[in-house]
Amino acid sequence: MSGISTSQNIKAVLFDFGGVLAELRGEAHVMSLVTPRMTREEMWTRWSYSPAVRAHETGRISAEEFARQVVREFDMQVDPEIFLDGFKHWIVGAFDETPALIRDVSARYATGFVSNTSALHWPIIESLDILPYMQHNFASWQIQRIKPDRDYFDFVLQTMGLAPHEAVFLDDSTVNIAAATELGIHAHRVEGAAQARRALVGMSLLPA
């Protein structure tokens, strides 16, 4: 990572939620229900482009309709009601390092919550010590846009008044990282808040 040259231009840090700021059990839940088995990367790539997921996480269909569609789409051997009950409990909680990371970053840069998520999970997210330190919230179900689509990232940049090179984006999805990088955003794949901090230290955006 290029620390000095990058840090001179950065005005904002954009954080994905699941897998970066909070632990999810969704991967294990989905992969336990589908046949044939998929790799982690295959599962999340398919999830990112799933019509059912995209409709639900942009607020266009109910949780119940989402469950019916996604079970059919992924050929899951489970009743939609049972899948939905498991889906409700995908969020395990924020990583221990998350609150301090968000506080430290928000003291130096504008911050953005950039996450594909649903109204079903929103009360849990609100209960965590994360959103109060985020200056901008781009939850997909609220803005009716979704990663990795270009219009999602364009909306984030325009709303925050940023040029692409003025933003750092941290996500655990290679699909999302590739989309942001193509736009000129400094995008880095990380897993967990501790790794996110190390990435920001490596870019000279946080002190070691």
C-alpha positions as CSV (number, residue, x, y, z in Angstrom):
1,M,0.0,0.0,0.0
2,S,1.1,3.5,-0.8
3,G,1.0,5.3,2.5
4,I,2.2,8.9,2.1
5,S,0.8,9.6,-1.4
6,T,-2.5,8.1,-0.6
7,S,-3.0,9.7,2.8
8,Q,-2.5,13.2,1.4
9,N,-5.6,12.9,-0.8
10,I,-8.0,11.0,1.3
11,K,-11.1,12.7,2.8
12,A,-13.3,9.8,3.7
13,V,-13.3,6.1,4.7
14,L,-16.2,3.9,3.7
15,F,-17.0,0.8,5.7
16,D,-18.8,-2.3,4.7
17,F,-20.7,-3.8,7.7
18,G,-20.8,-7.6,7.6
19,G,-17.4,-9.2,7.6
20,V,-15.6,-5.9,8.3
21,L,-17.3,-4.3,11.3
22,A,-19.5,-7.2,12.4
23,E,-19.4,-11.0,12.3
24,L,-22.0,-12.7,10.3
25,R,-23.1,-16.4,10.3
26,G,-24.9,-16.0,6.9
27,E,-22.2,-17.8,4.9
28,A,-22.5,-21.0,7.0
29,H,-26.3,-20.8,7.0
30,V,-26.6,-20.6,3.2
31,M,-23.9,-23.1,2.5
32,S,-25.5,-25.7,4.8
33,L,-28.7,-25.5,2.8
34,V,-27.5,-25.7,-0.8
35,T,-26.4,-28.6,-3.0
36,P,-23.9,-29.0,-4.5
37,R,-21.6,-27.2,-2.1
38,M,-20.1,-24.0,-3.1
39,T,-16.9,-22.2,-2.1
40,R,-17.2,-19.1,0.1
41,E,-16.3,-16.9,-2.9
42,E,-18.9,-18.7,-5.2
43,M,-21.6,-18.3,-2.5
44,W,-21.1,-14.6,-2.0
45,T,-20.8,-13.9,-5.7
46,R,-24.0,-15.6,-6.4
47,W,-25.6,-13.9,-3.4
48,S,-24.5,-10.5,-4.6
49,Y,-26.2,-11.0,-8.0
50,S,-29.3,-12.9,-6.8
51,P,-32.5,-11.3,-8.0
52,A,-34.2,-12.2,-4.7
53,V,-31.4,-10.8,-2.6
54,R,-31.2,-7.6,-4.6
55,A,-35.0,-7.0,-4.5
56,H,-35.1,-7.5,-0.7
57,E,-32.0,-5.5,0.1
58,T,-33.2,-2.6,-1.9
59,G,-36.6,-2.6,-0.1
60,R,-38.7,-3.8,-3.0
61,I,-40.0,-7.1,-1.5
62,S,-41.0,-8.2,1.9
63,A,-38.9,-10.6,4.0
64,E,-41.5,-13.3,3.5
65,E,-41.4,-13.0,-0.3
66,F,-37.6,-12.8,-0.2
67,A,-37.5,-16.1,1.7
68,R,-39.8,-17.8,-0.8
69,Q,-37.8,-16.6,-3.8
70,V,-34.3,-17.2,-2.4
71,V,-35.2,-20.8,-1.3
72,R,-36.5,-21.5,-4.8
73,E,-33.6,-19.7,-6.6
74,F,-30.8,-21.5,-4.6
75,D,-32.8,-24.8,-4.6
76,M,-32.5,-25.0,-0.8
77,Q,-34.0,-28.1,0.8
78,V,-35.8,-26.1,3.5
79,D,-39.2,-24.4,4.0
80,P,-39.0,-20.6,3.5
81,E,-40.2,-19.9,7.0
82,I,-37.3,-22.0,8.4
83,F,-34.8,-20.2,6.2
84,L,-36.2,-16.8,7.2
85,D,-35.9,-17.7,10.9
86,G,-32.2,-18.4,10.4
87,F,-31.7,-15.3,8.2
88,K,-33.0,-13.1,11.1
89,H,-30.0,-14.3,13.2
90,W,-27.2,-13.7,10.7
91,I,-25.6,-10.9,12.6
92,V,-23.5,-12.3,15.5
93,G,-22.4,-8.9,16.7
94,A,-19.7,-6.2,16.2
95,F,-16.1,-7.3,16.4
96,D,-14.5,-6.3,19.7
97,E,-12.2,-3.9,17.8
98,T,-15.0,-2.1,15.9
99,P,-16.1,0.7,18.2
100,A,-12.5,2.0,18.8
101,L,-11.7,1.7,15.1
102,I,-14.8,3.8,14.1
103,R,-14.1,6.4,16.7
104,D,-10.5,6.8,15.6
105,V,-11.3,7.0,12.0
106,S,-14.3,9.4,12.4
107,A,-12.0,11.8,14.4
108,R,-9.9,12.2,11.3
109,Y,-12.0,11.6,8.2
110,A,-15.6,11.6,7.0
111,T,-17.1,8.2,7.4
112,G,-19.7,6.2,5.5
113,F,-21.7,3.1,6.3
114,V,-21.8,1.3,2.9
115,S,-23.7,-2.0,3.3
116,N,-26.1,-4.2,1.5
117,T,-28.6,-4.9,4.3
118,S,-32.3,-5.2,4.9
119,A,-35.0,-3.7,7.1
120,L,-35.2,-7.0,8.9
121,H,-31.6,-6.6,10.2
122,W,-31.7,-2.9,10.7
123,P,-32.8,-2.9,14.4
124,I,-29.9,-5.1,15.2
125,I,-27.5,-2.8,13.4
126,E,-28.9,0.2,15.2
127,S,-28.3,-1.4,18.5
128,L,-24.5,-1.6,17.9
129,D,-22.0,1.1,18.8
130,I,-21.4,1.9,15.1
131,L,-23.9,4.2,13.5
132,P,-23.5,7.2,15.9
133,Y,-19.9,7.6,14.6
134,M,-20.9,7.3,10.9
135,Q,-21.5,10.7,9.3
136,H,-23.3,9.1,6.3
137,N,-25.5,6.1,6.1
138,F,-25.9,4.2,2.8
139,A,-27.8,1.1,3.8
140,S,-29.0,-0.4,0.6
141,W,-32.6,-1.0,1.7
142,Q,-32.9,2.7,2.5
143,I,-31.3,4.3,-0.6
144,Q,-32.7,1.6,-2.9
145,R,-29.3,1.0,-4.5
146,I,-27.0,-2.0,-4.0
147,K,-23.4,-3.0,-4.3
148,P,-21.6,-3.8,-6.5
149,D,-23.7,-1.6,-8.9
150,R,-22.0,1.5,-10.2
151,D,-25.0,3.7,-9.3
152,Y,-24.5,2.7,-5.6
153,F,-21.0,4.0,-5.5
154,D,-21.8,7.0,-7.7
155,F,-24.6,7.9,-5.2
156,V,-22.2,7.6,-2.2
157,L,-19.5,9.8,-3.8
158,Q,-22.0,12.4,-5.0
159,T,-23.7,12.6,-1.6
160,M,-20.5,13.0,0.2
161,G,-19.0,15.4,-2.3
162,L,-16.0,13.2,-3.1
163,A,-13.9,12.4,-6.1
164,P,-13.2,8.6,-6.3
165,H,-9.6,9.1,-5.4
166,E,-10.5,10.9,-2.2
167,A,-12.2,7.8,-0.7
168,V,-11.0,4.6,0.9
169,F,-13.4,1.7,0.8
170,L,-13.0,-1.4,3.0
171,D,-15.0,-4.5,2.2
172,D,-14.6,-8.3,2.5
173,S,-16.1,-9.0,-0.9
174,T,-13.9,-9.3,-3.9
175,V,-16.8,-8.4,-6.2
176,N,-17.4,-5.2,-4.4
177,I,-13.7,-4.3,-4.2
178,A,-13.4,-4.8,-8.0
179,A,-16.4,-2.6,-8.7
180,A,-15.1,0.2,-6.5
181,T,-11.5,-0.1,-7.8
182,E,-12.8,0.2,-11.4
183,L,-14.3,3.6,-10.4
184,G,-11.0,4.8,-9.0
185,I,-11.8,4.4,-5.3
186,H,-8.9,3.1,-3.1
187,A,-10.6,-0.2,-2.3
188,H,-9.0,-2.9,-0.1
189,R,-10.4,-6.3,0.9
190,V,-10.2,-6.9,4.6
191,E,-11.8,-9.4,7.0
192,G,-12.6,-8.0,10.4
193,A,-12.0,-4.7,12.2
194,A,-8.5,-5.6,13.3
195,Q,-7.4,-6.2,9.7
196,A,-9.3,-3.0,8.6
197,R,-7.2,-1.0,11.1
198,R,-4.0,-2.6,9.8
199,A,-4.9,-1.6,6.3
200,L,-5.5,2.0,7.3
201,V,-2.3,2.1,9.3
202,G,-0.5,0.8,6.2
203,M,-1.9,3.7,4.2
204,S,-0.8,6.2,6.9
205,L,-4.4,7.1,7.6
206,L,-4.2,6.0,11.2
207,P,-1.2,6.0,13.5
208,A,0.6,2.7,14.2
